[in-house]
């Protein structure tokens, strides 16, 4: 839902996500957006589309959005 909201608002910046995994581990990742479009993603060793799908599977966690210029 947060990605959809940022897309609707044409947001540009970095969305950092941290999963609250039930097994005690806490994976994290990020999405870089420009005008609401994801142009880069990383979650652990996964990058691009694989990282996005990995993060979309997380059921709970925390997020932080930091507006910034593309490429920073």
N, C-alpha and C positions, 0 to 999 in steps of 0.2 A: 504494500500500500504506500509506503514512503517513496518508493521509486516512482510510482504512478503520480503521486503528488508533486514531486520534483519535476517530472516531465511536464505536467500540466502548467506548472509555474515557469517553465523554460529556465530552470535554475542552472547555474554554472558553478561548479565547485567539486569538493571531494566528500563523498559519503562513506564514513568509516563504520563498519558493522562488527560487532562482537557477539558471537553465539553463546548462549548459556546452555552448553551441552550437559546432558544428564550424566554422562560418564566421568565428569570431573574435569574434562579438558575444556578449554575455551577458545575455539578457533576464531580467527578474525580475518577480515578482508576489507577491501575498499572498492568503490566505484568512482570513476572520474566522469563528470558530466559537463557537457557544453550545450547550452540552450536546451536543456532537458533531455538530451540524447547521451546515452552511455557510450563513451569512446575508449575506455580502458577499464579493466577489472583484474583484481588479484585476490585469491583466497588460499593461503598456504602456498603450496607449489603450483596450484592451478592458476591459469591466466586466461584472459579473454572470455569467450562464451562459456567454457567449462567452469570458470570461477563464478560467473553470474548464476548459472544453474545450481552450483553447489550452495551459494548463499541463499538462493530462493527457497531451498529445502529446509533452512533453519527455522525452527518453530518459535523460538523466543531468544531474546538477547537485548543488546543496547545498540544505539546508533548515535552518530554525531555528524552533522553536516556543517562544513566550513566553506563558505563562498570564497572562490578564488578564480583567477584567470586560467583559461585552458593551458595545459602544459606545465603548470606549477605544482 
